[in-house]
Amino acid sequence: MFKEANEVYFRQAERLAPGDPVINAEWGLLFLEKYEVDEAQKSFKIALTSDETNVAARVGLAHLLAEQNPPNAKAAIEQALKVNPNSVPAHLFVAESALDDRRLDDARASIDTALKVNPNSLEARSLQAAMAFIQGRDAEFERMAQEILTINPTYGDVYRTAGDHLARQYRFDEAVIMTRRALTVDPNNSRAKADLGLQLMRAGDEAAARTSLEAAYQGDPFQSSLLTKNLLQVLDELENEFETITDGRIVMKLHKSEVGVMREHALPLAKEALAALEKHYNFTAQGPLLVEMFPKHDGFAVRTLGLPGMIGALGACFGRVVTLDSPRARQPGDFNWQETLWHEMAHVITLQMSKNRIPRWLSEGTSVFEERRGRPEWGRETDTTFVQAFDEGKLLKLADLNEGFSDPRMITIAYYQASLVVDHLINTYGEPKFHDFIRSYGRGLETEQAVKEVYATNLDAIQKSFDAYLEKEYAAARRALKRPDVKEVETLDAMKALATANPESFAVQMQLALRLAEGGDNAGAIQAAERAAKLLPRASGENNPHRVIAGIAQKAGDKPRAARALEDVLKIDHSDVEVARTLVSLVEPMGDAARTEAAYRRIVDVDPFDGKAEAALGRLALRRKDTGTAVRSFKSALATNPADRASAHTDLAEALVAAGQLKEAKTETLNALELAPSYDRALDLLLKINEAGGG
């Protein structure tokens, strides 16, 4: 009776004892169960303000922080255990976190500690059983489950807990089976129904997911969690506001306001990625593969987790389901949606090859590695940040790499480091062995066992060889990051002397470039920036030396040099659409069609809703008789709803004529004339089509 508990009894208790820590801790746990995050946090804070030693509030706060800030969640649990070393909920939180990170020995130890405190804790025994199933000890799981049901015959949570942890391990098909078993024991378990709904969505069965979620909601709408309501809302949006396109194994859902543009971009890229990846891995992915692209980030977040948020995430993959932000979910230039889609399609391969048992570090590392293989400019944005972390001794050991993905302070470094581990394994042992490594997880092996079986070595040896690889690969970059220990350099001559004395210091060469530019020595400034670029060829953002060169050259009126510099900027900062637009303004007047088309392509790749760039790309493609690209570009341009739609229809019609599609060309020409009956270009084209037999 959640509604009555919240609206009557907890409120009355709070009026009688304002700020009481026990009341507010329990009230917070109620909100936590219903995913009312803000209200739960408010209650826990009130409880801890009144009594900072309140263990229930500390544990509840840890659950709130677990997804977004694991280090703070860990601190909250440590404080709880310091107050009460025998807190079963605290030990179980530690166990679940360890299980998520695949630290199985740590998980087992925490469960054992909880059971020493309370041998009959159904929650602890259920987690113990879940761990047995995850490790492939099926008979032991069944025995443990029956023992729990002997204590409480209606305790369906023994199966729900196992299903939850299978889902947290990305084993969604197994999770669905297990959670359905929970409902056979306890048919009214609304939490199990909600869990099943989310698991089915991640498995790609949205119709069955709706049935389960509606069942969770219909029993008592007031008892349904926010997660259930959110998931039903996003299913409504997918059904009513999205269009479904099926092409082979790929089923793509695009918002109706975006489908005209994105069907010309997202679907071909998904097909290209799938074909390339399947060829690389000699593996055919099981379909259908559901790809859903959301124009609002919170839509993506709710579809993925059931709750808004996930601010740093751009995409997700569950094996047969991919969800991601569309280009319009964020400001143009904030990210490259193509890179994200390719990354997630790589997850399709590695998850399915490993039967969804691959550890996160290896799956993410492979996806970033495949970004670089997909396009030379992708997957390198973090290189300099990684070198800095390496130089400061902040890298994680391979045995701990999975934990880095649960730490917001380390996650960016962990992604890149994992991709370099993949690169090292492939270069050292060959690609076929790497494929065997991925598959070995599908047989239930963990990393240590997989390394021994596939590579005939151990993780310590891999660590040693990886460290040597990093030392060799990044020796020059680490030297480039060194800064001389000097105070402010006041004169230009002193700056020149410092640069001469420190020829391998990136920061010194960049500073010299800026000082020379200020003094009007543009040639010297560009030379200094070029030296900096050689020292750190992957420096990105404002630290990209090619940006400095472009600025100096533009100011000096040297457009050819500025254009070359901007092209070099985009080799690293490939999602910077404004740089691409500036590049177009420089190369187009030069009459270099190939460079102009490449620049427009940069714009369209990041911001396919730029209708002018789409149309320009179409005209350039048509000029070199690439009718396929021209038709796609003009279709996209028309779908952006340009001001001159008659001209856009005629552009598309001309491309269709060139492609030999006269019937379609006539339709577009008539569409143009309906908007502008006396439009000469359309009238002339209609005559040409009729003469060619297109009438």
C-alpha positions as semicolon CSV with decimal commas, in nm:
position;residue;x (nm);y (nm);z (nm)
1;M;0,000;0,000;0,000
2;F;0,261;0,247;-0,121
3;K;0,021;0,534;-0,183
4;E;-0,120;0,519;0,170
5;A;0,226;0,476;0,321
6;N;0,354;0,785;0,143
7;E;0,057;1,020;0,148
8;V;-0,085;0,933;0,490
9;Y;0,138;0,757;0,736
10;F;0,487;0,886;0,653
11;R;0,353;1,242;0,625
12;Q;0,171;1,211;0,956
13;A;0,481;1,065;1,120
14;E;0,693;1,352;0,985
15;R;0,447;1,606;1,128
16;L;0,465;1,439;1,467
17;A;0,845;1,404;1,464
18;P;0,993;1,652;1,213
19;G;1,333;1,546;1,077
20;D;1,331;1,210;1,256
21;P;1,617;1,008;1,101
22;V;1,446;0,669;1,120
23;I;1,124;0,796;0,963
24;N;1,305;0,977;0,683
25;A;1,544;0,692;0,612
26;E;1,253;0,450;0,570
27;W;1,060;0,708;0,367
28;G;1,363;0,745;0,141
29;L;1,377;0,368;0,089
30;L;1,014;0,376;-0,023
31;F;1,096;0,643;-0,283
32;L;1,407;0,450;-0,386
33;E;1,201;0,141;-0,462
34;K;0,978;0,356;-0,684
35;Y;1,274;0,528;-0,857
36;E;1,167;0,867;-0,722
37;V;1,528;0,977;-0,707
38;D;1,485;1,340;-0,601
39;E;1,243;1,257;-0,320
40;A;1,459;0,969;-0,199
41;Q;1,767;1,189;-0,189
42;K;1,576;1,458;0,000
43;S;1,461;1,207;0,266
44;F;1,808;1,054;0,307
45;K;1,966;1,397;0,348
46;I;1,712;1,493;0,615
47;A;1,784;1,168;0,798
48;L;2,161;1,220;0,783
49;T;2,131;1,583;0,891
50;S;1,954;1,464;1,204
51;D;2,180;1,163;1,254
52;E;2,488;1,128;1,038
53;T;2,535;0,771;1,166
54;N;2,201;0,648;1,028
55;V;2,300;0,330;0,843
56;A;1,977;0,284;0,644
57;A;2,010;0,635;0,500
58;R;2,377;0,576;0,412
59;V;2,294;0,252;0,232
60;G;2,001;0,416;0,053
61;L;2,221;0,704;-0,056
62;A;2,476;0,455;-0,189
63;H;2,207;0,296;-0,407
64;L;2,115;0,640;-0,540
65;L;2,476;0,721;-0,625
66;A;2,570;0,379;-0,763
67;E;2,491;0,458;-1,127
68;Q;2,620;0,815;-1,156
69;N;2,893;0,839;-0,894
70;P;3,030;0,501;-0,782
71;P;3,320;0,647;-0,577
72;N;3,075;0,846;-0,361
73;A;2,851;0,541;-0,334
74;K;3,148;0,341;-0,209
75;A;3,227;0,613;0,046
76;A;2,867;0,608;0,172
77;I;2,881;0,230;0,221
78;E;3,216;0,249;0,396
79;Q;3,068;0,502;0,640
80;A;2,767;0,275;0,697
81;L;2,988;-0,025;0,771
82;K;3,206;0,183;0,999
83;V;2,898;0,257;1,210
84;N;2,755;-0,095;1,185
85;P;2,995;-0,364;1,059
86;N;2,706;-0,610;1,070
87;S;2,474;-0,424;0,832
88;V;2,343;-0,691;0,596
89;P;2,211;-0,437;0,338
90;A;2,552;-0,268;0,331
91;H;2,737;-0,596;0,275
92;L;2,493;-0,693;0,001
93;F;2,547;-0,359;-0,173
94;V;2,921;-0,426;-0,171
95;A;2,858;-0,777;-0,307
96;E;2,637;-0,653;-0,589
97;S;2,890;-0,388;-0,689
98;A;3,166;-0,651;-0,695
99;L;2,948;-0,884;-0,900
100;D;2,883;-0,603;-1,150
101;D;3,262;-0,556;-1,185
102;R;3,311;-0,935;-1,211
103;R;3,516;-0,941;-0,890
104;L;3,368;-1,274;-0,796
105;D;3,588;-1,349;-0,495
106;D;3,502;-1,010;-0,342
107;A;3,132;-1,065;-0,408
108;R;3,142;-1,407;-0,246
109;A;3,322;-1,273;0,061
110;S;3,062;-0,999;0,116
111;I;2,773;-1,242;0,075
112;D;2,935;-1,481;0,323
113;T;2,976;-1,195;0,572
114;A;2,607;-1,104;0,537
115;L;2,504;-1,467;0,592
116;K;2,717;-1,492;0,906
117;V;2,515;-1,203;1,046
118;N;2,181;-1,346;0,934
119;P;2,191;-1,701;0,790
120;N;1,824;-1,675;0,694
121;S;1,846;-1,345;0,505
122;L;1,642;-1,417;0,193
123;E;1,810;-1,128;0,012
124;A;2,159;-1,261;0,088
125;R;2,068;-1,619;0,000
126;S;1,906;-1,505;-0,324
127;L;2,219;-1,312;-0,424
128;Q;2,429;-1,618;-0,339
129;A;2,206;-1,827;-0,564
130;A;2,220;-1,569;-0,844
131;M;2,598;-1,575;-0,834
132;A;2,595;-1,953;-0,866
133;F;2,382;-1,934;-1,179
134;I;2,596;-1,659;-1,332
135;Q;2,901;-1,883;-1,286
136;G;2,730;-2,175;-1,458
137;R;2,656;-2,376;-1,142
138;D;2,295;-2,439;-1,244
139;A;2,227;-2,740;-1,019
140;E;2,359;-2,551;-0,717
141;F;2,134;-2,257;-0,805
142;E;1,827;-2,481;-0,821
143;R;1,912;-2,634;-0,484
144;M;1,961;-2,291;-0,323
145;A;1,638;-2,160;-0,476
146;Q;1,440;-2,451;-0,336
147;E;1,590;-2,397;0,011
148;I;1,479;-2,032;-0,002
149;L;1,130;-2,131;-0,116
150;T;1,113;-2,374;0,175
151;I;1,155;-2,076;0,407
152;N;0,906;-1,865;0,210
153;P;0,712;-2,046;-0,066
154;T;0,595;-1,718;-0,225
155;Y;0,938;-1,552;-0,238
156;G;0,959;-1,500;-0,616
157;D;1,245;-1,257;-0,563
158;V;1,486;-1,551;-0,555
159;Y;1,433;-1,574;-0,931
160;R;1,384;-1,200;-0,982
161;T;1,723;-1,132;-0,818
162;A;1,891;-1,383;-1,048
163;G;1,715;-1,226;-1,347
164;D;1,824;-0,879;-1,240
165;H;2,189;-0,981;-1,216
166;L;2,179;-1,171;-1,543
167;A;2,049;-0,850;-1,701
168;R;2,325;-0,649;-1,533
169;Q;2,567;-0,894;-1,700
170;Y;2,388;-0,827;-2,035
171;R;2,252;-1,184;-2,051
172;F;1,902;-1,064;-2,135
173;D;1,751;-1,377;-2,290
174;E;1,840;-1,573;-1,977
175;A;1,718;-1,285;-1,759
176;V;1,377;-1,297;-1,927
177;I;1,342;-1,670;-1,856
178;M;1,448;-1,626;-1,494
179;T;1,219;-1,330;-1,424
180;R;0,925;-1,520;-1,571
181;R;0,999;-1,793;-1,319
182;A;0,971;-1,528;-1,047
183;L;0,620;-1,447;-1,168
184;T;0,514;-1,811;-1,160
185;V;0,597;-1,811;-0,787
186;D;0,460;-1,464;-0,715
187;P;0,222;-1,354;-0,996
188;N;0,149;-1,020;-0,830
189;N;0,513;-0,912;-0,800
190;S;0,491;-0,574;-0,973
191;R;0,867;-0,520;-0,951
192;A;0,928;-0,850;-1,134
193;K;0,679;-0,744;-1,402
194;A;0,860;-0,413;-1,443
195;D;1,200;-0,587;-1,453
196;L;1,068;-0,827;-1,715
197;G;0,942;-0,536;-1,923
198;L;1,283;-0,366;-1,927
199;Q;1,460;-0,696;-2,001
200;L;1,228;-0,766;-2,293
201;M;1,290;-0,418;-2,432
202;R;1,664;-0,483;-2,419
203;A;1,609;-0,817;-2,590
204;G;1,419;-0,637;-2,867
205;D;1,067;-0,769;-2,796
206;E;0,882;-0,442;-2,745
207;A;0,533;-0,594;-2,783
208;A;0,592;-0,842;-2,500
209;A;0,760;-0,567;-2,298
210;R;0,448;-0,353;-2,323
211;T;0,231;-0,641;-2,202
212;S;0,449;-0,693;-1,895
213;L;0,480;-0,322;-1,814
214;E;0,107;-0,265;-1,851
215;A;0,045;-0,557;-1,616
216;A;0,276;-0,392;-1,363
217;Y;0,087;-0,065;-1,400
218;Q;-0,272;-0,189;-1,415
219;G;-0,273;-0,359;-1,075
220;D;-0,246;-0,022;-0,904
221;P;-0,113;0,282;-1,093
222;F;-0,006;0,442;-0,766
223;Q;0,215;0,145;-0,683
224;S;0,391;0,143;-1,020
225;S;0,741;0,279;-1,025
226;L;0,851;0,584;-1,220
227;L;1,057;0,345;-1,432
228;T;0,745;0,156;-1,540
229;K;0,563;0,475;-1,634
230;N;0,864;0,608;-1,824
231;L;0,907;0,287;-2,023
232;L;0,539;0,279;-2,119
233;Q;0,564;0,642;-2,230
234;V;0,867;0,575;-2,450
235;L;0,692;0,272;-2,602
236;D;0,398;0,500;-2,686
237;E;0,636;0,746;-2,849
238;L;0,805;0,472;-3,051
239;E;0,467;0,346;-3,170
240;N;0,309;0,682;-3,252
241;E;0,593;0,921;-3,332
242;F;0,851;0,699;-3,502
243;E;0,865;0,534;-3,843
244;T;1,002;0,182;-3,884
245;I;1,228;0,094;-4,177
246;T;1,331;-0,267;-4,238
247;D;1,627;-0,354;-4,458
248;G;1,744;-0,713;-4,429
249;R;1,829;-0,790;-4,068
250;I;1,830;-0,422;-3,967
251;V;1,509;-0,273;-3,829
252;M;1,556;0,100;-3,777
253;K;1,317;0,329;-3,593
254;L;1,353;0,700;-3,667
255;H;1,145;0,991;-3,544
256;K;0,896;1,111;-3,804
257;S;1,048;1,459;-3,794
258;E;1,389;1,313;-3,884
259;V;1,318;1,008;-4,097
260;G;1,341;1,192;-4,431
261;V;1,701;1,288;-4,358
262;M;1,828;1,002;-4,143
263;R;1,703;0,717;-4,362
264;E;1,951;0,846;-4,621
265;H;2,237;0,847;-4,368
266;A;2,184;0,617;-4,070
267;L;2,057;0,309;-4,252
268;P;2,340;0,298;-4,512
269;L;2,599;0,351;-4,238
270;A;2,452;0,076;-4,019
271;K;2,463;-0,162;-4,316
272;E;2,820;-0,059;-4,400
273;A;2,933;-0,108;-4,040
274;L;2,762;-0,446;-4,005
275;A;2,912;-0,574;-4,331
276;A;3,263;-0,455;-4,244
277;L;3,253;-0,591;-3,890
278;E;3,107;-0,927;-3,987
279;K;3,384;-0,963;-4,244
280;H;3,655;-0,870;-3,992
281;Y;3,529;-1,117;-3,734
282;N;3,408;-1,388;-3,974
283;F;3,080;-1,386;-3,781
284;T;2,719;-1,338;-3,885
285;A;2,511;-1,146;-3,630
286;Q;2,173;-1,286;-3,536
287;G;1,888;-1,057;-3,631
288;P;1,664;-0,878;-3,636
289;L;1,888;-0,596;-3,518
290;L;1,676;-0,314;-3,379
291;V;1,833;0,034;-3,406
292;E;1,645;0,325;-3,245
293;M;1,763;0,684;-3,279
294;F;1,616;0,952;-3,052
295;P;1,593;1,327;-3,128
296;K;1,587;1,402;-2,753
297;H;1,856;1,269;-2,523
298;D;1,613;1,186;-2,242
299;G;1,420;0,966;-2,485
300;F;1,737;0,767;-2,545
301;A;1,811;0,754;-2,170
302;V;1,463;0,630;-2,078
303;R;1,465;0,370;-2,358
304;T;1,803;0,251;-2,232
305;L;1,770;0,263;-1,852
306;G;1,410;0,359;-1,781
307;L;1,509;0,696;-1,633
308;P;1,631;1,028;-1,776
309;G;1,994;1,121;-1,732
310;M;2,294;0,935;-1,876
311;I;2,438;1,277;-1,963
312;G;2,773;1,146;-2,080
313;A;2,633;0,857;-2,284
314;L;2,565;0,880;-2,658
315;G;2,462;0,525;-2,741
316;A;2,405;0,178;-2,599
317;C;2,391;-0,178;-2,728
318;F;2,232;-0,486;-2,572
319;G;2,330;-0,744;-2,834
320;R;2,035;-0,723;-3,074
321;V;1,923;-0,372;-2,979
322;V;2,107;-0,044;-3,036
323;T;1,985;0,289;-2,900
324;L;2,151;0,626;-2,956
325;D;2,115;1,002;-2,975
326;S;2,029;1,140;-3,316
327;P;2,241;1,430;-3,447
328;R;1,973;1,673;-3,324
329;A;1,974;1,539;-2,967
330;R;2,274;1,765;-2,903
331;Q;2,418;2,079;-3,056
332;P;2,586;2,021;-3,395
333;G;2,953;1,952;-3,332
334;D;2,907;1,815;-2,980
335;F;2,959;1,461;-3,108
336;N;2,980;1,254;-3,424
337;W;2,670;1,035;-3,442
338;Q;2,831;0,821;-3,714
339;E;3,120;0,731;-3,485
340;T;2,868;0,643;-3,213
341;L;2,660;0,419;-3,442
342;W;2,971;0,236;-3,566
343;H;3,086;0,189;-3,205
344;E;2,751;0,036;-3,108
345;M;2,740;-0,191;-3,414
346;A;3,079;-0,327;-3,304
347;H;2,917;-0,415;-2,971
348;V;2,658;-0,620;-3,161
349;I;2,939;-0,841;-3,288
350;T;3,137;-0,881;-2,965
351;L;2,831;-0,934;-2,747
352;Q;2,685;-1,197;-2,976
353;M;3,019;-1,371;-3,035
354;S;3,063;-1,407;-2,658
355;K;2,696;-1,498;-2,594
356;N;2,668;-1,163;-2,415
357;R;2,933;-1,263;-2,158
358;I;3,225;-1,045;-2,267
359;P;3,350;-0,813;-1,987
360;R;3,281;-0,447;-2,041
361;W;3,645;-0,345;-2,074
362;L;3,697;-0,581;-2,366
363;S;3,371;-0,496;-2,542
364;E;3,425;-0,120;-2,508
365;G;3,791;-0,147;-2,599
366;T;3,704;-0,342;-2,913
367;S;3,441;-0,088;-3,013
368;V;3,683;0,205;-2,983
369;F;3,944;0,002;-3,173
370;E;3,685;-0,059;-3,446
371;E;3,606;0,313;-3,461
372;R;3,966;0,370;-3,568
373;R;3,944;0,090;-3,821
374;G;3,615;0,231;-3,952
375;R;3,750;0,581;-4,018
376;P;4,110;0,695;-3,959
377;E;4,001;1,010;-3,773
378;W;3,764;0,833;-3,531
379;G;3,850;0,698;-3,187
380;R;4,156;0,918;-3,125
381;E;4,013;1,222;-2,945
382;T;4,135;1,103;-2,605
383;D;4,493;1,025;-2,710
384;T;4,663;1,325;-2,546
385;T;4,453;1,297;-2,230
386;F;4,555;0,934;-2,212
387;V;4,923;1,021;-2,246
388;Q;4,892;1,268;-1,959
389;A;4,731;1,002;-1,739
390;F;5,001;0,754;-1,840
391;D;5,274;1,000;-1,757
392;E;5,117;1,069;-1,418
393;G;5,089;0,697;-1,334
394;K;4,709;0,702;-1,333
395;L;4,642;0,407;-1,562
396;L;4,459;0,105;-1,427
397;K;4,611;-0,240;-1,416
398;L;4,450;-0,480;-1,661
399;A;4,307;-0,685;-1,375
400;D;4,122;-0,373;-1,254
401;L;4,032;-0,223;-1,592
402;N;3,666;-0,324;-1,572
403;E;3,627;-0,111;-1,257
404;G;3,736;0,198;-1,448
405;F;3,406;0,194;-1,637
406;S;3,220;0,245;-1,308
407;D;3,427;0,546;-1,206
408;P;3,340;0,882;-1,370
409;R;3,693;1,003;-1,291
410;M;3,849;0,720;-1,492
411;I;3,594;0,616;-1,753
412;T;3,732;0,825;-2,041
413;I;4,083;0,692;-1,981
414;A;3,949;0,337;-1,937
415;Y;3,780;0,344;-2,279
416;Y;4,100;0,447;-2,455
417;Q;4,328;0,223;-2,251
418;A;4,104;-0,076;-2,326
419;S;4,122;0,002;-2,699
420;L;4,501;0,001;-2,679
421;V;4,494;-0,336;-2,501
422;V;4,290;-0,470;-2,794
423;D;4,538;-0,317;-3,038
424;H;4,825;-0,478;-2,847
425;L;4,660;-0,822;-2,833
426;I;4,589;-0,821;-3,207
427;N;4,937;-0,697;-3,299
428;T;5,105;-0,947;-3,067
429;Y;4,899;-1,263;-3,116
430;G;4,707;-1,203;-3,438
431;E;4,343;-1,140;-3,516
432;P;4,223;-1,505;-3,522
433;K;4,347;-1,552;-3,165
434;F;4,168;-1,236;-3,063
435;H;3,844;-1,374;-3,207
436;D;3,900;-1,693;-3,006
437;F;3,954;-1,476;-2,697
438;I;3,614;-1,311;-2,742
439;R;3,441;-1,645;-2,802
440;S;3,599;-1,800;-2,494
441;Y;3,381;-1,587;-2,267
442;G;3,079;-1,754;-2,426
443;R;3,198;-2,081;-2,276
444;G;3,183;-1,929;-1,927
445;L;3,552;-1,845;-1,889
446;E;3,667;-1,536;-1,700
447;T;3,961;-1,326;-1,815
448;E;4,240;-1,512;-1,636
449;Q;4,117;-1,847;-1,766
450;A;4,058;-1,708;-2,116
451;V;4,409;-1,560;-2,135
452;K;4,560;-1,891;-2,027
453;E;4,356;-2,101;-2,268
454;V;4,373;-1,877;-2,576
455;Y;4,710;-1,706;-2,542
456;A;4,893;-1,973;-2,339
457;T;5,012;-1,712;-2,090
458;N;4,877;-1,524;-1,786
459;L;4,744;-1,176;-1,719
460;D;5,066;-1,067;-1,547
461;A;5,262;-1,147;-1,863
462;I;5,009;-0,959;-2,078
463;Q;5,039;-0,665;-1,838
464;K;5,418;-0,669;-1,870
465;S;5,413;-0,676;-2,251
466;F;5,140;-0,409;-2,262
467;D;5,345;-0,181;-2,037
468;A;5,642;-0,225;-2,269
469;Y;5,421;-0,148;-2,568
470;L;5,301;0,175;-2,405
471;E;5,654;0,279;-2,311
472;K;5,765;0,243;-2,672
473;E;5,454;0,383;-2,836
474;Y;5,425;0,693;-2,618
475;A;5,786;0,772;-2,531
476;A;5,799;1,072;-2,767
477;A;5,457;1,199;-2,660
478;R;5,554;1,182;-2,293
479;R;5,867;1,384;-2,364
480;A;5,654;1,635;-2,553
481;L;5,436;1,688;-2,246
482;K;5,730;1,791;-2,028
483;R;5,742;2,157;-1,931
484;P;6,056;2,339;-1,819
485;D;6,044;2,460;-1,462
486;V;6,065;2,832;-1,534
487;K;5,875;3,138;-1,427
488;E;5,696;3,368;-1,671
489;V;5,905;3,444;-1,980
490;E;5,890;3,819;-2,034
491;T;6,064;3,884;-2,367
492;L;6,034;3,727;-2,709
493;D;6,407;3,665;-2,722
494;A;6,387;3,477;-2,393
495;M;6,097;3,275;-2,533
496;K;6,303;3,186;-2,840
497;A;6,594;3,081;-2,620
498;L;6,362;2,865;-2,409
499;A;6,223;2,698;-2,723
500;T;6,574;2,630;-2,852
501;A;6,668;2,474;-2,520
502;N;6,348;2,266;-2,512
503;P;6,289;2,152;-2,871
504;E;6,074;1,856;-2,759
505;S;5,837;2,052;-2,535
506;F;5,496;2,087;-2,695
507;A;5,386;2,361;-2,455
508;V;5,699;2,569;-2,518
509;Q;5,669;2,545;-2,897
510;M;5,301;2,638;-2,883
511;Q;5,375;2,934;-2,658
512;L;5,648;3,047;-2,896
513;A;5,404;3,027;-3,187
514;L;5,157;3,252;-3,006
515;R;5,426;3,503;-2,905
516;L;5,566;3,520;-3,259
517;A;5,218;3,572;-3,400
518;E;5,159;3,857;-3,156
519;G;5,481;4,015;-3,277
520;G;5,379;3,986;-3,643
521;D;5,621;3,708;-3,738
522;N;5,361;3,488;-3,906
523;A;5,609;3,261;-4,083
524;G;5,801;3,196;-3,763
525;A;5,479;3,140;-3,571
526;I;5,355;2,883;-3,821
527;Q;5,691;2,703;-3,814
528;A;5,676;2,682;-3,433
529;A;5,318;2,549;-3,444
530;E;5,420;2,294;-3,708
531;R;5,694;2,172;-3,474
532;A;5,437;2,141;-3,197
533;A;5,210;1,940;-3,428
534;K;5,490;1,694;-3,496
535;L;5,554;1,655;-3,124
536;L;5,189;1,577;-3,041
537;P;5,022;1,486;-3,370
538;R;4,693;1,397;-3,199
539;A;4,656;1,706;-2,981
540;S;4,290;1,803;-3,000
541;G;4,051;2,088;-2,925
542;E;4,205;2,422;-2,842
543;N;4,543;2,249;-2,809
544;N;4,540;2,143;-3,174
545;P;4,836;2,334;-3,328
546;H;4,666;2,335;-3,668
547;R;4,398;2,566;-3,523
548;V;4,671;2,814;-3,438
549;I;4,818;2,784;-3,787
550;A;4,475;2,837;-3,945
551;G;4,411;3,146;-3,734
552;I;4,749;3,297;-3,820
553;A;4,710;3,222;-4,192
554;Q;4,356;3,360;-4,208
555;K;4,460;3,679;-4,034
556;A;4,745;3,717;-4,282
557;G;4,511;3,654;-4,577
558;D;4,686;3,330;-4,671
559;K;4,374;3,132;-4,755
560;P;4,547;2,828;-4,911
561;R;4,758;2,776;-4,597
562;A;4,456;2,833;-4,373
563;A;4,258;2,574;-4,569
564;R;4,533;2,312;-4,537
565;A;4,551;2,378;-4,164
566;L;4,175;2,338;-4,120
567;E;4,185;2,011;-4,311
568;D;4,450;1,897;-4,064
569;V;4,232;2,011;-3,771
570;L;3,949;1,791;-3,896
571;K;4,175;1,486;-3,908
572;I;4,160;1,497;-3,528
573;D;3,863;1,718;-3,435
574;H;3,637;1,554;-3,690
575;S;3,311;1,656;-3,521
576;D;3,390;2,030;-3,526
577;V;3,128;2,131;-3,779
578;E;3,211;2,502;-3,756
579;V;3,568;2,434;-3,868
580;A;3,425;2,238;-4,161
581;R;3,199;2,530;-4,254
582;T;3,492;2,769;-4,241
583;L;3,689;2,529;-4,459
584;V;3,412;2,533;-4,720
585;S;3,425;2,912;-4,733
586;L;3,797;2,890;-4,810
587;V;3,819;2,605;-5,061
588;E;3,500;2,661;-5,261
589;P;3,619;2,990;-5,416
590;M;3,945;2,818;-5,516
591;G;3,752;2,599;-5,761
592;D;3,895;2,274;-5,622
593;A;3,590;2,049;-5,656
594;A;3,740;1,748;-5,476
595;R;3,845;1,946;-5,168
596;T;3,518;2,137;-5,167
597;E;3,317;1,816;-5,177
598;A;3,529;1,668;-4,899
599;A;3,464;1,977;-4,686
600;Y;3,090;1,964;-4,746
601;R;3,101;1,593;-4,664
602;R;3,257;1,681;-4,327
603;I;2,961;1,910;-4,254
604;V;2,698;1,660;-4,362
605;D;2,858;1,371;-4,174
606;V;2,819;1,560;-3,847
607;D;2,509;1,768;-3,922
608;P;2,297;1,594;-4,187
609;F;2,019;1,848;-4,122
610;D;2,222;2,125;-4,287
611;G;2,013;2,147;-4,603
612;K;2,242;2,389;-4,784
613;A;2,542;2,161;-4,733
614;E;2,337;1,859;-4,845
615;A;2,232;2,040;-5,164
616;A;2,586;2,156;-5,238
617;L;2,715;1,802;-5,188
618;G;2,447;1,677;-5,426
619;R;2,546;1,923;-5,697
620;L;2,914;1,832;-5,666
621;A;2,833;1,461;-5,681
622;L;2,612;1,513;-5,985
623;R;2,891;1,704;-6,158
624;R;3,116;1,399;-6,133
625;K;2,825;1,171;-6,233
626;D;2,789;1,002;-5,890
627;T;2,412;0,983;-5,917
628;G;2,367;0,764;-5,609
629;T;2,527;1,021;-5,378
630;A;2,348;1,304;-5,560
631;V;2,004;1,147;-5,516
632;R;2,065;1,073;-5,145
633;S;2,194;1,425;-5,084
634;F;1,906;1,597;-5,262
635;K;1,652;1,376;-5,082
636;S;1,810;1,478;-4,751
637;A;1,817;1,845;-4,852
638;L;1,447;1,831;-4,942
639;A;1,364;1,661;-4,610
640;T;1,519;1,951;-4,416
641;N;1,223;2,161;-4,541
642;P;1,425;2,431;-4,723
643;A;1,277;2,773;-4,794
644;D;1,287;2,715;-5,172
645;R;1,119;2,377;-5,195
646;A;1,050;2,412;-5,566
647;S;1,422;2,436;-5,634
648;A;1,490;2,142;-5,401
649;H;1,236;1,922;-5,581
650;T;1,393;2,018;-5,914
651;D;1,745;1,939;-5,785
652;L;1,626;1,593;-5,689
653;A;1,446;1,550;-6,021
654;E;1,762;1,632;-6,216
655;A;1,958;1,375;-6,017
656;L;1,688;1,115;-6,077
657;V;1,699;1,185;-6,451
658;A;2,075;1,133;-6,446
659;A;2,018;0,807;-6,260
660;G;1,768;0,692;-6,523
661;Q;1,472;0,704;-6,285
662;L;1,243;0,903;-6,515
663;K;0,913;0,818;-6,346
664;E;1,038;0,935;-6,007
665;A;1,198;1,238;-6,170
666;K;0,867;1,339;-6,327
667;T;0,693;1,313;-5,989
668;E;0,948;1,548;-5,830
669;T;0,925;1,789;-6,124
670;L;0,548;1,805;-6,094
671;N;0,588;1,864;-5,719
672;A;0,810;2,161;-5,802
673;L;0,561;2,300;-6,053
674;E;0,276;2,262;-5,807
675;L;0,467;2,500;-5,580
676;A;0,588;2,731;-5,860
677;P;0,385;2,679;-6,183
678;S;0,604;2,910;-6,393
679;Y;0,942;2,784;-6,267
680;D;1,146;2,768;-6,588
681;R;1,399;2,508;-6,474
682;A;1,122;2,267;-6,377
683;L;0,928;2,332;-6,701
684;D;1,237;2,265;-6,913
685;L;1,310;1,949;-6,716
686;L;0,952;1,823;-6,756
687;L;0,980;1,867;-7,134
688;K;1,310;1,679;-7,133
689;I;1,157;1,392;-6,931
690;N;0,857;1,366;-7,163
691;E;1,081;1,363;-7,471
692;A;1,285;1,084;-7,311
693;G;0,972;0,874;-7,270
694;G;0,920;0,940;-6,901
695;G;0,559;1,043;-6,945
